[in-house]
Amino acid sequence: MSDELSELDKQITRVQLVGLPGWVAIGLGLYGFLSEGDAFISPLNNDSFCIAIVLIGAYIAIWEFRKILPLFKQRKKLDR
């Protein structure tokens, strides 16, 4: 059982690592919107670019959520 929990934790970590760039993209896009033309990277001053990276980040975050939710449910069953 501990082997199953260990493997499940590894899978959860992998999904979280793959989903991390999505959250970073969302954060950078929101920063670009709020920086009002004074971002530290010039593409973040472009609203279209910010919208695009927020949408891409949201897509990755939704994918992560859809993959990780069943893993958490399975982990909860194994903890019992």
mmCIF file of the N, C-alpha and C atoms, coordinates in Angstrom:
data_MODEL
# 
_entry.id   MODEL 
# 
loop_
_atom_site.group_PDB 
_atom_site.id 
_atom_site.type_symbol 
_atom_site.label_atom_id 
_atom_site.label_alt_id 
_atom_site.label_comp_id 
_atom_site.label_asym_id 
_atom_site.label_entity_id 
_atom_site.label_seq_id 
_atom_site.pdbx_PDB_ins_code 
_atom_site.Cartn_x 
_atom_site.Cartn_y 
_atom_site.Cartn_z 
_atom_site.occupancy 
_atom_site.B_iso_or_equiv 
_atom_site.pdbx_formal_charge 
_atom_site.auth_seq_id 
_atom_site.auth_comp_id 
_atom_site.auth_asym_id 
_atom_site.auth_atom_id 
_atom_site.pdbx_PDB_model_num 
ATOM 1   N N  . MET A 1 1  ? 0.820  -1.201 0.000   1.00 0.00 ? 1  MET A N  1 
ATOM 2   C CA . MET A 1 1  ? 0.000  0.000  0.000   1.00 0.00 ? 1  MET A CA 1 
ATOM 3   C C  . MET A 1 1  ? 0.860  1.260  0.000   1.00 0.00 ? 1  MET A C  1 
ATOM 4   N N  . SER A 1 2  ? 1.960  1.236  0.726   1.00 0.00 ? 2  SER A N  1 
ATOM 5   C CA . SER A 1 2  ? 2.814  2.417  0.742   1.00 0.00 ? 2  SER A CA 1 
ATOM 6   C C  . SER A 1 2  ? 3.473  2.626  -0.625  1.00 0.00 ? 2  SER A C  1 
ATOM 7   N N  . ASP A 1 3  ? 3.682  1.514  -1.367  1.00 0.00 ? 3  ASP A N  1 
ATOM 8   C CA . ASP A 1 3  ? 4.217  1.652  -2.727  1.00 0.00 ? 3  ASP A CA 1 
ATOM 9   C C  . ASP A 1 3  ? 3.216  2.355  -3.628  1.00 0.00 ? 3  ASP A C  1 
ATOM 10  N N  . GLU A 1 4  ? 1.938  2.023  -3.457  1.00 0.00 ? 4  GLU A N  1 
ATOM 11  C CA . GLU A 1 4  ? 0.892  2.676  -4.251  1.00 0.00 ? 4  GLU A CA 1 
ATOM 12  C C  . GLU A 1 4  ? 0.808  4.163  -3.911  1.00 0.00 ? 4  GLU A C  1 
ATOM 13  N N  . LEU A 1 5  ? 0.886  4.469  -2.626  1.00 0.00 ? 5  LEU A N  1 
ATOM 14  C CA . LEU A 1 5  ? 0.858  5.876  -2.199  1.00 0.00 ? 5  LEU A CA 1 
ATOM 15  C C  . LEU A 1 5  ? 2.067  6.628  -2.728  1.00 0.00 ? 5  LEU A C  1 
ATOM 16  N N  . SER A 1 6  ? 3.213  5.995  -2.684  1.00 0.00 ? 6  SER A N  1 
ATOM 17  C CA . SER A 1 6  ? 4.427  6.628  -3.192  1.00 0.00 ? 6  SER A CA 1 
ATOM 18  C C  . SER A 1 6  ? 4.323  6.901  -4.693  1.00 0.00 ? 6  SER A C  1 
ATOM 19  N N  . GLU A 1 7  ? 3.828  5.929  -5.452  1.00 0.00 ? 7  GLU A N  1 
ATOM 20  C CA . GLU A 1 7  ? 3.661  6.107  -6.898  1.00 0.00 ? 7  GLU A CA 1 
ATOM 21  C C  . GLU A 1 7  ? 2.626  7.188  -7.196  1.00 0.00 ? 7  GLU A C  1 
ATOM 22  N N  . LEU A 1 8  ? 1.565  7.216  -6.425  1.00 0.00 ? 8  LEU A N  1 
ATOM 23  C CA . LEU A 1 8  ? 0.529  8.228  -6.599  1.00 0.00 ? 8  LEU A CA 1 
ATOM 24  C C  . LEU A 1 8  ? 1.068  9.624  -6.306  1.00 0.00 ? 8  LEU A C  1 
ATOM 25  N N  . ASP A 1 9  ? 1.883  9.735  -5.263  1.00 0.00 ? 9  ASP A N  1 
ATOM 26  C CA . ASP A 1 9  ? 2.504  11.027 -4.949  1.00 0.00 ? 9  ASP A CA 1 
ATOM 27  C C  . ASP A 1 9  ? 3.437  11.482 -6.065  1.00 0.00 ? 9  ASP A C  1 
ATOM 28  N N  . LYS A 1 10 ? 4.144  10.547 -6.689  1.00 0.00 ? 10 LYS A N  1 
ATOM 29  C CA . LYS A 1 10 ? 5.008  10.887 -7.816  1.00 0.00 ? 10 LYS A CA 1 
ATOM 30  C C  . LYS A 1 10 ? 4.182  11.389 -9.001  1.00 0.00 ? 10 LYS A C  1 
ATOM 31  N N  . GLN A 1 11 ? 3.061  10.731 -9.262  1.00 0.00 ? 11 GLN A N  1 
ATOM 32  C CA . GLN A 1 11 ? 2.193  11.169 -10.357 1.00 0.00 ? 11 GLN A CA 1 
ATOM 33  C C  . GLN A 1 11 ? 1.633  12.559 -10.094 1.00 0.00 ? 11 GLN A C  1 
ATOM 34  N N  . ILE A 1 12 ? 1.231  12.821 -8.861  1.00 0.00 ? 12 ILE A N  1 
ATOM 35  C CA . ILE A 1 12 ? 0.707  14.133 -8.489  1.00 0.00 ? 12 ILE A CA 1 
ATOM 36  C C  . ILE A 1 12 ? 1.786  15.198 -8.686  1.00 0.00 ? 12 ILE A C  1 
ATOM 37  N N  . THR A 1 13 ? 3.005  14.901 -8.269  1.00 0.00 ? 13 THR A N  1 
ATOM 38  C CA . THR A 1 13 ? 4.110  15.842 -8.427  1.00 0.00 ? 13 THR A CA 1 
ATOM 39  C C  . THR A 1 13 ? 4.387  16.121 -9.897  1.00 0.00 ? 13 THR A C  1 
ATOM 40  N N  . ARG A 1 14 ? 4.357  15.085 -10.729 1.00 0.00 ? 14 ARG A N  1 
ATOM 41  C CA . ARG A 1 14 ? 4.586  15.279 -12.168 1.00 0.00 ? 14 ARG A CA 1 
ATOM 42  C C  . ARG A 1 14 ? 3.535  16.194 -12.780 1.00 0.00 ? 14 ARG A C  1 
ATOM 43  N N  . VAL A 1 15 ? 2.276  15.949 -12.440 1.00 0.00 ? 15 VAL A N  1 
ATOM 44  C CA . VAL A 1 15 ? 1.194  16.778 -12.991 1.00 0.00 ? 15 VAL A CA 1 
ATOM 45  C C  . VAL A 1 15 ? 1.352  18.222 -12.521 1.00 0.00 ? 15 VAL A C  1 
ATOM 46  N N  . GLN A 1 16 ? 1.717  18.411 -11.263 1.00 0.00 ? 16 GLN A N  1 
ATOM 47  C CA . GLN A 1 16 ? 1.911  19.759 -10.752 1.00 0.00 ? 16 GLN A CA 1 
ATOM 48  C C  . GLN A 1 16 ? 3.077  20.469 -11.442 1.00 0.00 ? 16 GLN A C  1 
ATOM 49  N N  . LEU A 1 17 ? 4.143  19.739 -11.730 1.00 0.00 ? 17 LEU A N  1 
ATOM 50  C CA . LEU A 1 17 ? 5.282  20.341 -12.420 1.00 0.00 ? 17 LEU A CA 1 
ATOM 51  C C  . LEU A 1 17 ? 4.932  20.723 -13.853 1.00 0.00 ? 17 LEU A C  1 
ATOM 52  N N  . VAL A 1 18 ? 4.125  19.895 -14.518 1.00 0.00 ? 18 VAL A N  1 
ATOM 53  C CA . VAL A 1 18 ? 3.699  20.221 -15.875 1.00 0.00 ? 18 VAL A CA 1 
ATOM 54  C C  . VAL A 1 18 ? 2.753  21.422 -15.854 1.00 0.00 ? 18 VAL A C  1 
ATOM 55  N N  . GLY A 1 19 ? 1.945  21.550 -14.805 1.00 0.00 ? 19 GLY A N  1 
ATOM 56  C CA . GLY A 1 19 ? 0.993  22.650 -14.706 1.00 0.00 ? 19 GLY A CA 1 
ATOM 57  C C  . GLY A 1 19 ? 1.602  23.962 -14.242 1.00 0.00 ? 19 GLY A C  1 
ATOM 58  N N  . LEU A 1 20 ? 2.796  23.925 -13.680 1.00 0.00 ? 20 LEU A N  1 
ATOM 59  C CA . LEU A 1 20 ? 3.431  25.136 -13.153 1.00 0.00 ? 20 LEU A CA 1 
ATOM 60  C C  . LEU A 1 20 ? 3.590  26.241 -14.195 1.00 0.00 ? 20 LEU A C  1 
ATOM 61  N N  . PRO A 1 21 ? 4.033  25.962 -15.405 1.00 0.00 ? 21 PRO A N  1 
ATOM 62  C CA . PRO A 1 21 ? 4.156  27.047 -16.395 1.00 0.00 ? 21 PRO A CA 1 
ATOM 63  C C  . PRO A 1 21 ? 2.829  27.745 -16.698 1.00 0.00 ? 21 PRO A C  1 
ATOM 64  N N  . GLY A 1 22 ? 1.736  27.022 -16.581 1.00 0.00 ? 22 GLY A N  1 
ATOM 65  C CA . GLY A 1 22 ? 0.431  27.650 -16.788 1.00 0.00 ? 22 GLY A CA 1 
ATOM 66  C C  . GLY A 1 22 ? 0.145  28.715 -15.743 1.00 0.00 ? 22 GLY A C  1 
ATOM 67  N N  . TRP A 1 23 ? 0.463  28.399 -14.502 1.00 0.00 ? 23 TRP A N  1 
ATOM 68  C CA . TRP A 1 23 ? 0.237  29.374 -13.429 1.00 0.00 ? 23 TRP A CA 1 
ATOM 69  C C  . TRP A 1 23 ? 1.189  30.559 -13.558 1.00 0.00 ? 23 TRP A C  1 
ATOM 70  N N  . VAL A 1 24 ? 2.406  30.298 -14.001 1.00 0.00 ? 24 VAL A N  1 
ATOM 71  C CA . VAL A 1 24 ? 3.356  31.387 -14.234 1.00 0.00 ? 24 VAL A CA 1 
ATOM 72  C C  . VAL A 1 24 ? 2.852  32.286 -15.359 1.00 0.00 ? 24 VAL A C  1 
ATOM 73  N N  . ALA A 1 25 ? 2.328  31.679 -16.426 1.00 0.00 ? 25 ALA A N  1 
ATOM 74  C CA . ALA A 1 25 ? 1.796  32.458 -17.555 1.00 0.00 ? 25 ALA A CA 1 
ATOM 75  C C  . ALA A 1 25 ? 0.624  33.325 -17.109 1.00 0.00 ? 25 ALA A C  1 
ATOM 76  N N  . ILE A 1 26 ? -0.258 32.769 -16.291 1.00 0.00 ? 26 ILE A N  1 
ATOM 77  C CA . ILE A 1 26 ? -1.388 33.546 -15.775 1.00 0.00 ? 26 ILE A CA 1 
ATOM 78  C C  . ILE A 1 26 ? -0.872 34.729 -14.957 1.00 0.00 ? 26 ILE A C  1 
ATOM 79  N N  . GLY A 1 27 ? 0.094  34.468 -14.098 1.00 0.00 ? 27 GLY A N  1 
ATOM 80  C CA . GLY A 1 27 ? 0.658  35.536 -13.273 1.00 0.00 ? 27 GLY A CA 1 
ATOM 81  C C  . GLY A 1 27 ? 1.318  36.627 -14.093 1.00 0.00 ? 27 GLY A C  1 
ATOM 82  N N  . LEU A 1 28 ? 2.087  36.229 -15.104 1.00 0.00 ? 28 LEU A N  1 
ATOM 83  C CA . LEU A 1 28 ? 2.732  37.233 -15.954 1.00 0.00 ? 28 LEU A CA 1 
ATOM 84  C C  . LEU A 1 28 ? 1.710  38.036 -16.747 1.00 0.00 ? 28 LEU A C  1 
ATOM 85  N N  . GLY A 1 29 ? 0.678  37.369 -17.240 1.00 0.00 ? 29 GLY A N  1 
ATOM 86  C CA . GLY A 1 29 ? -0.362 38.083 -17.987 1.00 0.00 ? 29 GLY A CA 1 
ATOM 87  C C  . GLY A 1 29 ? -1.087 39.096 -17.117 1.00 0.00 ? 29 GLY A C  1 
ATOM 88  N N  . LEU A 1 30 ? -1.421 38.701 -15.900 1.00 0.00 ? 30 LEU A N  1 
ATOM 89  C CA . LEU A 1 30 ? -2.087 39.631 -14.988 1.00 0.00 ? 30 LEU A CA 1 
ATOM 90  C C  . LEU A 1 30 ? -1.156 40.776 -14.598 1.00 0.00 ? 30 LEU A C  1 
ATOM 91  N N  . TYR A 1 31 ? 0.115  40.463 -14.405 1.00 0.00 ? 31 TYR A N  1 
ATOM 92  C CA . TYR A 1 31 ? 1.092  41.513 -14.128 1.00 0.00 ? 31 TYR A CA 1 
ATOM 93  C C  . TYR A 1 31 ? 1.149  42.511 -15.281 1.00 0.00 ? 31 TYR A C  1 
ATOM 94  N N  . GLY A 1 32 ? 1.135  41.994 -16.511 1.00 0.00 ? 32 GLY A N  1 
ATOM 95  C CA . GLY A 1 32 ? 1.170  42.863 -17.688 1.00 0.00 ? 32 GLY A CA 1 
ATOM 96  C C  . GLY A 1 32 ? -0.018 43.803 -17.743 1.00 0.00 ? 32 GLY A C  1 
ATOM 97  N N  . PHE A 1 33 ? -1.200 43.281 -17.376 1.00 0.00 ? 33 PHE A N  1 
ATOM 98  C CA . PHE A 1 33 ? -2.392 44.137 -17.343 1.00 0.00 ? 33 PHE A CA 1 
ATOM 99  C C  . PHE A 1 33 ? -2.267 45.223 -16.282 1.00 0.00 ? 33 PHE A C  1 
ATOM 100 N N  . LEU A 1 34 ? -1.731 44.861 -15.141 1.00 0.00 ? 34 LEU A N  1 
ATOM 101 C CA . LEU A 1 34 ? -1.677 45.797 -14.017 1.00 0.00 ? 34 LEU A CA 1 
ATOM 102 C C  . LEU A 1 34 ? -0.468 46.732 -14.055 1.00 0.00 ? 34 LEU A C  1 
ATOM 103 N N  . SER A 1 35 ? 0.521  46.447 -14.895 1.00 0.00 ? 35 SER A N  1 
ATOM 104 C CA . SER A 1 35 ? 1.733  47.269 -14.913 1.00 0.00 ? 35 SER A CA 1 
ATOM 105 C C  . SER A 1 35 ? 1.532  48.588 -15.640 1.00 0.00 ? 35 SER A C  1 
ATOM 106 N N  . GLU A 1 36 ? 0.462  48.720 -16.377 1.00 0.00 ? 36 GLU A N  1 
ATOM 107 C CA . GLU A 1 36 ? 0.107  49.969 -17.069 1.00 0.00 ? 36 GLU A CA 1 
ATOM 108 C C  . GLU A 1 36 ? 1.234  50.474 -17.958 1.00 0.00 ? 36 GLU A C  1 
ATOM 109 N N  . GLY A 1 37 ? 1.794  49.582 -18.786 1.00 0.00 ? 37 GLY A N  1 
ATOM 110 C CA . GLY A 1 37 ? 2.813  49.998 -19.749 1.00 0.00 ? 37 GLY A CA 1 
ATOM 111 C C  . GLY A 1 37 ? 4.209  50.104 -19.200 1.00 0.00 ? 37 GLY A C  1 
ATOM 112 N N  . ASP A 1 38 ? 4.438  49.656 -17.978 1.00 0.00 ? 38 ASP A N  1 
ATOM 113 C CA . ASP A 1 38 ? 5.762  49.758 -17.378 1.00 0.00 ? 38 ASP A CA 1 
ATOM 114 C C  . ASP A 1 38 ? 6.268  48.381 -16.931 1.00 0.00 ? 38 ASP A C  1 
ATOM 115 N N  . ALA A 1 39 ? 6.018  47.351 -17.746 1.00 0.00 ? 39 ALA A N  1 
ATOM 116 C CA . ALA A 1 39 ? 6.426  45.993 -17.395 1.00 0.00 ? 39 ALA A CA 1 
ATOM 117 C C  . ALA A 1 39 ? 7.928  45.809 -17.600 1.00 0.00 ? 39 ALA A C  1 
ATOM 118 N N  . PHE A 1 40 ? 8.481  44.826 -16.922 1.00 0.00 ? 40 PHE A N  1 
ATOM 119 C CA . PHE A 1 40 ? 9.914  44.576 -17.032 1.00 0.00 ? 40 PHE A CA 1 
ATOM 120 C C  . PHE A 1 40 ? 10.290 43.864 -18.327 1.00 0.00 ? 40 PHE A C  1 
ATOM 121 N N  . ILE A 1 41 ? 9.303  43.313 -19.041 1.00 0.00 ? 41 ILE A N  1 
ATOM 122 C CA . ILE A 1 41 ? 9.510  42.715 -20.363 1.00 0.00 ? 41 ILE A CA 1 
ATOM 123 C C  . ILE A 1 41 ? 8.562  43.436 -21.316 1.00 0.00 ? 41 ILE A C  1 
ATOM 124 N N  . SER A 1 42 ? 9.072  43.956 -22.404 1.00 0.00 ? 42 SER A N  1 
ATOM 125 C CA . SER A 1 42 ? 8.257  44.790 -23.295 1.00 0.00 ? 42 SER A CA 1 
ATOM 126 C C  . SER A 1 42 ? 7.007  44.093 -23.854 1.00 0.00 ? 42 SER A C  1 
ATOM 127 N N  . PRO A 1 43 ? 7.020  42.777 -24.163 1.00 0.00 ? 43 PRO A N  1 
ATOM 128 C CA . PRO A 1 43 ? 5.773  42.171 -24.660 1.00 0.00 ? 43 PRO A CA 1 
ATOM 129 C C  . PRO A 1 43 ? 4.625  42.226 -23.648 1.00 0.00 ? 43 PRO A C  1 
ATOM 130 N N  . LEU A 1 44 ? 4.947  42.334 -22.368 1.00 0.00 ? 44 LEU A N  1 
ATOM 131 C CA . LEU A 1 44 ? 3.897  42.413 -21.346 1.00 0.00 ? 44 LEU A CA 1 
ATOM 132 C C  . LEU A 1 44 ? 3.179  43.755 -21.357 1.00 0.00 ? 44 LEU A C  1 
ATOM 133 N N  . ASN A 1 45 ? 3.692  44.711 -22.115 1.00 0.00 ? 45 ASN A N  1 
ATOM 134 C CA . ASN A 1 45 ? 3.007  45.991 -22.267 1.00 0.00 ? 45 ASN A CA 1 
ATOM 135 C C  . ASN A 1 45 ? 1.911  45.921 -23.319 1.00 0.00 ? 45 ASN A C  1 
ATOM 136 N N  . ASN A 1 46 ? 1.860  44.832 -24.079 1.00 0.00 ? 46 ASN A N  1 
ATOM 137 C CA . ASN A 1 46 ? 0.871  44.643 -25.132 1.00 0.00 ? 46 ASN A CA 1 
ATOM 138 C C  . ASN A 1 46 ? -0.318 43.865 -24.562 1.00 0.00 ? 46 ASN A C  1 
ATOM 139 N N  . ASP A 1 47 ? -1.510 44.475 -24.587 1.00 0.00 ? 47 ASP A N  1 
ATOM 140 C CA . ASP A 1 47 ? -2.699 43.826 -24.022 1.00 0.00 ? 47 ASP A CA 1 
ATOM 141 C C  . ASP A 1 47 ? -3.046 42.523 -24.739 1.00 0.00 ? 47 ASP A C  1 
ATOM 142 N N  . SER A 1 48 ? -2.870 42.479 -26.051 1.00 0.00 ? 48 SER A N  1 
ATOM 143 C CA . SER A 1 48 ? -3.185 41.253 -26.801 1.00 0.00 ? 48 SER A CA 1 
ATOM 144 C C  . SER A 1 48 ? -2.284 40.104 -26.366 1.00 0.00 ? 48 SER A C  1 
ATOM 145 N N  . PHE A 1 49 ? -1.024 40.398 -26.146 1.00 0.00 ? 49 PHE A N  1 
ATOM 146 C CA . PHE A 1 49 ? -0.086 39.382 -25.676 1.00 0.00 ? 49 PHE A CA 1 
ATOM 147 C C  . PHE A 1 49 ? -0.485 38.889 -24.287 1.00 0.00 ? 49 PHE A C  1 
ATOM 148 N N  . CYS A 1 50 ? -0.870 39.818 -23.419 1.00 0.00 ? 50 CYS A N  1 
ATOM 149 C CA . CYS A 1 50 ? -1.274 39.449 -22.062 1.00 0.00 ? 50 CYS A CA 1 
ATOM 150 C C  . CYS A 1 50 ? -2.518 38.568 -22.078 1.00 0.00 ? 50 CYS A C  1 
ATOM 151 N N  . ILE A 1 51 ? -3.478 38.906 -22.921 1.00 0.00 ? 51 ILE A N  1 
ATOM 152 C CA . ILE A 1 51 ? -4.681 38.085 -23.042 1.00 0.00 ? 51 ILE A CA 1 
ATOM 153 C C  . ILE A 1 51 ? -4.310 36.690 -23.522 1.00 0.00 ? 51 ILE A C  1 
ATOM 154 N N  . ALA A 1 52 ? -3.424 36.619 -24.498 1.00 0.00 ? 52 ALA A N  1 
ATOM 155 C CA . ALA A 1 52 ? -3.024 35.325 -25.048 1.00 0.00 ? 52 ALA A CA 1 
ATOM 156 C C  . ALA A 1 52 ? -2.344 34.453 -23.998 1.00 0.00 ? 52 ALA A C  1 
ATOM 157 N N  . ILE A 1 53 ? -1.417 35.011 -23.232 1.00 0.00 ? 53 ILE A N  1 
ATOM 158 C CA . ILE A 1 53 ? -0.727 34.159 -22.261 1.00 0.00 ? 53 ILE A CA 1 
ATOM 159 C C  . ILE A 1 53 ? -1.634 33.795 -21.080 1.00 0.00 ? 53 ILE A C  1 
ATOM 160 N N  . VAL A 1 54 ? -2.581 34.661 -20.736 1.00 0.00 ? 54 VAL A N  1 
ATOM 161 C CA . VAL A 1 54 ? -3.539 34.291 -19.691 1.00 0.00 ? 54 VAL A CA 1 
ATOM 162 C C  . VAL A 1 54 ? -4.416 33.141 -20.181 1.00 0.00 ? 54 VAL A C  1 
ATOM 163 N N  . LEU A 1 55 ? -4.858 33.199 -21.424 1.00 0.00 ? 55 LEU A N  1 
ATOM 164 C CA . LEU A 1 55 ? -5.687 32.122 -21.965 1.00 0.00 ? 55 LEU A CA 1 
ATOM 165 C C  . LEU A 1 55 ? -4.916 30.811 -22.071 1.00 0.00 ? 55 LEU A C  1 
ATOM 166 N N  . ILE A 1 56 ? -3.683 30.878 -22.526 1.00 0.00 ? 56 ILE A N  1 
ATOM 167 C CA . ILE A 1 56 ? -2.858 29.666 -22.601 1.00 0.00 ? 56 ILE A CA 1 
ATOM 168 C C  . ILE A 1 56 ? -2.615 29.105 -21.198 1.00 0.00 ? 56 ILE A C  1 
ATOM 169 N N  . GLY A 1 57 ? -2.299 29.980 -20.265 1.00 0.00 ? 57 GLY A N  1 
ATOM 170 C CA . GLY A 1 57 ? -2.095 29.551 -18.882 1.00 0.00 ? 57 GLY A CA 1 
ATOM 171 C C  . GLY A 1 57 ? -3.349 28.953 -18.276 1.00 0.00 ? 57 GLY A C  1 
ATOM 172 N N  . ALA A 1 58 ? -4.501 29.542 -18.583 1.00 0.00 ? 58 ALA A N  1 
ATOM 173 C CA . ALA A 1 58 ? -5.760 29.011 -18.065 1.00 0.00 ? 58 ALA A CA 1 
ATOM 174 C C  . ALA A 1 58 ? -6.039 27.630 -18.650 1.00 0.00 ? 58 ALA A C  1 
ATOM 175 N N  . TYR A 1 59 ? -5.738 27.446 -19.923 1.00 0.00 ? 59 TYR A N  1 
ATOM 176 C CA . TYR A 1 59 ? -5.929 26.137 -20.546 1.00 0.00 ? 59 TYR A CA 1 
ATOM 177 C C  . TYR A 1 59 ? -5.059 25.086 -19.853 1.00 0.00 ? 59 TYR A C  1 
ATOM 178 N N  . ILE A 1 60 ? -3.811 25.418 -19.583 1.00 0.00 ? 60 ILE A N  1 
ATOM 179 C CA . ILE A 1 60 ? -2.908 24.481 -18.897 1.00 0.00 ? 60 ILE A CA 1 
ATOM 180 C C  . ILE A 1 60 ? -3.399 24.214 -17.480 1.00 0.00 ? 60 ILE A C  1 
ATOM 181 N N  . ALA A 1 61 ? -3.869 25.241 -16.778 1.00 0.00 ? 61 ALA A N  1 
ATOM 182 C CA . ALA A 1 61 ? -4.361 25.075 -15.409 1.00 0.00 ? 61 ALA A CA 1 
ATOM 183 C C  . ALA A 1 61 ? -5.611 24.200 -15.376 1.00 0.00 ? 61 ALA A C  1 
ATOM 184 N N  . ILE A 1 62 ? -6.494 24.360 -16.350 1.00 0.00 ? 62 ILE A N  1 
ATOM 185 C CA . ILE A 1 62 ? -7.695 23.512 -16.420 1.00 0.00 ? 62 ILE A CA 1 
ATOM 186 C C  . ILE A 1 62 ? -7.293 22.077 -16.695 1.00 0.00 ? 62 ILE A C  1 
ATOM 187 N N  . TRP A 1 63 ? -6.337 21.877 -17.600 1.00 0.00 ? 63 TRP A N  1 
ATOM 188 C CA . TRP A 1 63 ? -5.837 20.528 -17.869 1.00 0.00 ? 63 TRP A CA 1 
ATOM 189 C C  . TRP A 1 63 ? -5.282 19.912 -16.583 1.00 0.00 ? 63 TRP A C  1 
ATOM 190 N N  . GLU A 1 64 ? -4.491 20.692 -15.852 1.00 0.00 ? 64 GLU A N  1 
ATOM 191 C CA . GLU A 1 64 ? -3.909 20.205 -14.600 1.00 0.00 ? 64 GLU A CA 1 
ATOM 192 C C  . GLU A 1 64 ? -5.003 19.817 -13.610 1.00 0.00 ? 64 GLU A C  1 
ATOM 193 N N  . PHE A 1 65 ? -6.005 20.651 -13.492 1.00 0.00 ? 65 PHE A N  1 
ATOM 194 C CA . PHE A 1 65 ? -7.106 20.380 -12.567 1.00 0.00 ? 65 PHE A CA 1 
ATOM 195 C C  . PHE A 1 65 ? -7.809 19.080 -12.936 1.00 0.00 ? 65 PHE A C  1 
ATOM 196 N N  . ARG A 1 66 ? -8.047 18.884 -14.230 1.00 0.00 ? 66 ARG A N  1 
ATOM 197 C CA . ARG A 1 66 ? -8.750 17.679 -14.684 1.00 0.00 ? 66 ARG A CA 1 
ATOM 198 C C  . ARG A 1 66 ? -7.912 16.422 -14.466 1.00 0.00 ? 66 ARG A C  1 
ATOM 199 N N  . LYS A 1 67 ? -6.609 16.537 -14.501 1.00 0.00 ? 67 LYS A N  1 
ATOM 200 C CA . LYS A 1 67 ? -5.726 15.383 -14.281 1.00 0.00 ? 67 LYS A CA 1 
ATOM 201 C C  . LYS A 1 67 ? -5.497 15.105 -12.800 1.00 0.00 ? 67 LYS A C  1 
ATOM 202 N N  . ILE A 1 68 ? -5.426 16.164 -12.008 1.00 0.00 ? 68 ILE A N  1 
ATOM 203 C CA . ILE A 1 68 ? -5.008 15.988 -10.622 1.00 0.00 ? 68 ILE A CA 1 
ATOM 204 C C  . ILE A 1 68 ? -6.185 15.645 -9.692  1.00 0.00 ? 68 ILE A C  1 
ATOM 205 N N  . LEU A 1 69 ? -7.374 16.064 -10.041 1.00 0.00 ? 69 LEU A N  1 
ATOM 206 C CA . LEU A 1 69 ? -8.525 15.784 -9.181  1.00 0.00 ? 69 LEU A CA 1 
ATOM 207 C C  . LEU A 1 69 ? -8.741 14.287 -8.982  1.00 0.00 ? 69 LEU A C  1 
ATOM 208 N N  . PRO A 1 70 ? -8.749 13.462 -10.038 1.00 0.00 ? 70 PRO A N  1 
ATOM 209 C CA . PRO A 1 70 ? -8.888 12.021 -9.807  1.00 0.00 ? 70 PRO A CA 1 
ATOM 210 C C  . PRO A 1 70 ? -7.732 11.423 -9.001  1.00 0.00 ? 70 PRO A C  1 
ATOM 211 N N  . LEU A 1 71 ? -6.535 11.967 -9.166  1.00 0.00 ? 71 LEU A N  1 
ATOM 212 C CA . LEU A 1 71 ? -5.397 11.470 -8.391  1.00 0.00 ? 71 LEU A CA 1 
ATOM 213 C C  . LEU A 1 71 ? -5.587 11.766 -6.903  1.00 0.00 ? 71 LEU A C  1 
ATOM 214 N N  . PHE A 1 72 ? -6.089 12.960 -6.585  1.00 0.00 ? 72 PHE A N  1 
ATOM 215 C CA . PHE A 1 72 ? -6.353 13.289 -5.181  1.00 0.00 ? 72 PHE A CA 1 
ATOM 216 C C  . PHE A 1 72 ? -7.459 12.416 -4.601  1.00 0.00 ? 72 PHE A C  1 
ATOM 217 N N  . LYS A 1 73 ? -8.488 12.132 -5.396  1.00 0.00 ? 73 LYS A N  1 
ATOM 218 C CA . LYS A 1 73 ? -9.564 11.255 -4.929  1.00 0.00 ? 73 LYS A CA 1 
ATOM 219 C C  . LYS A 1 73 ? -9.035 9.852  -4.660  1.00 0.00 ? 73 LYS A C  1 
ATOM 220 N N  . GLN A 1 74 ? -8.182 9.359  -5.553  1.00 0.00 ? 74 GLN A N  1 
ATOM 221 C CA . GLN A 1 74 ? -7.594 8.037  -5.379  1.00 0.00 ? 74 GLN A CA 1 
ATOM 222 C C  . GLN A 1 74 ? -6.693 8.012  -4.147  1.00 0.00 ? 74 GLN A C  1 
ATOM 223 N N  . ARG A 1 75 ? -5.960 9.090  -3.929  1.00 0.00 ? 75 ARG A N  1 
ATOM 224 C CA . ARG A 1 75 ? -5.077 9.174  -2.758  1.00 0.00 ? 75 ARG A CA 1 
ATOM 225 C C  . ARG A 1 75 ? -5.891 9.174  -1.470  1.00 0.00 ? 75 ARG A C  1 
ATOM 226 N N  . LYS A 1 76 ? -7.034 9.846  -1.490  1.00 0.00 ? 76 LYS A N  1 
ATOM 227 C CA . LYS A 1 76 ? -7.882 9.884  -0.309  1.00 0.00 ? 76 LYS A CA 1 
ATOM 228 C C  . LYS A 1 76 ? -8.416 8.493  0.004   1.00 0.00 ? 76 LYS A C  1 
ATOM 229 N N  . LYS A 1 77 ? -8.755 7.728  -1.024  1.00 0.00 ? 77 LYS A N  1 
ATOM 230 C CA . LYS A 1 77 ? -9.230 6.357  -0.801  1.00 0.00 ? 77 LYS A CA 1 
ATOM 231 C C  . LYS A 1 77 ? -8.132 5.477  -0.204  1.00 0.00 ? 77 LYS A C  1 
ATOM 232 N N  . LEU A 1 78 ? -6.907 5.687  -0.676  1.00 0.00 ? 78 LEU A N  1 
ATOM 233 C CA . LEU A 1 78 ? -5.796 4.866  -0.152  1.00 0.00 ? 78 LEU A CA 1 
ATOM 234 C C  . LEU A 1 78 ? -5.427 5.259  1.270   1.00 0.00 ? 78 LEU A C  1 
ATOM 235 N N  . ASP A 1 79 ? -5.653 6.506  1.645   1.00 0.00 ? 79 ASP A N  1 
ATOM 236 C CA . ASP A 1 79 ? -5.341 6.940  3.010   1.00 0.00 ? 79 ASP A CA 1 
ATOM 237 C C  . ASP A 1 79 ? -6.265 6.308  4.041   1.00 0.00 ? 79 ASP A C  1 
ATOM 238 N N  . ARG A 1 80 ? -7.433 5.935  3.596   1.00 0.00 ? 80 ARG A N  1 
ATOM 239 C CA . ARG A 1 80 ? -8.400 5.356  4.556   1.00 0.00 ? 80 ARG A CA 1 
ATOM 240 C C  . ARG A 1 80 ? -8.077 3.971  4.952   1.00 0.00 ? 80 ARG A C  1 
# 
